[in-house]
Amino acid sequence: MNQPHSRPRLLQVRDLKKHFPVQKGTLRRVVGQVRAVDGVSFYILEGETLGLVGESGSGKTTVGRCINRLYRPTAGTIEMCIDGTVYDITRAEKEELKQARRHIQMIFQDPYSSLNPRMTIGDIIQEPLVIHRIGTPEERRHRAEELLEKVGLDKDQMNRFPHQFSGGQRQRIGVARALSIAPRLVICDEPVSALDVSIQAQVLNLLADLQDEFRLTLLFISHDMSVVEYISDRVMVMYLGKIVEVAPTDIIYQRPRHPYTEALLSAIPKPGVGTSKDRIILPGGIPDPAHPPPGCTFHTRCLYAQEICRTKEPALVALPDNPDAFVACHRYGELTLRGFE
Ligand code: SF4
């Protein structure tokens, strides 16, 4: 994808694939492959927030885990450029991988299970510093105190345990932990999904504030289109292991070009109204990623499918009127789809 921005690219992903073997029988014979991620290419600019959305099973979490090498990709490349040094995350081993990971941190969905219940929050926040051998014990402690205050908690709470905090406070601790080693890229995997709506906004505001202060680049993974709109500069939509649309946030919400994006937008609740009566209910569920449909993989649920959709896979192409926007749909030029009003 070409793009005209002046900011450099922090991350460049090319034709990334992650397939998981399907095993059967006592001999655990491989009888197929689940194509969780099936050839995705994208970039993230320094300092931007890229929202990654899709239903459960779309492959969005797997993309995040490949970037942090929690999963080893099946194919493709992931390159991260930090101050002129390029890390090939796909092929990095041992020391080089550790160096690359020094710049990437994750914030997970569940603040209840992602924090070790037997560690004090002071130790939890300092743990990445210990792993990467950064600072003296005194410096680490000072950094943890500083971060606790940055996320709105009291440094006197350093010796408490996770169960002594609410869900929102625990996610703040997760944010402080992620920031302790001053990463450049933070992968947020459904970071507010487990929180009450009233607390979600507080944690999103905190992330946005800290992004400016710490020069962070965020990959924000969520199934919730309203949360993604709030925090993202650009939004990328995945369906069945592929990117179907990516565009600047205001463009994709006002004028989506892919029928799947239109359906996701129609499900956003409206203030005072709740779920819209115009919500598009897609027929059926997301197909089995071990046996994806031929042609456009969305054709089994698409309200606009035609014969070509069942046989020919649409390429992800730049829109003629906006080189920052890309869509994979044979009919994008003739459809007028509904945005979020
Ligand atoms: Fe629907 Fe066809 Fe476009 Fe796929 S290519 S999204 S089936 S109209």
Residues whose N, C-alpha, C, O or C-beta is under 5 A from the ligand:
A	BS01	SF4	P259 C296 F298 H299 C302 Y304 A305 Q306 C309 P314 A328 C329 H330 R331
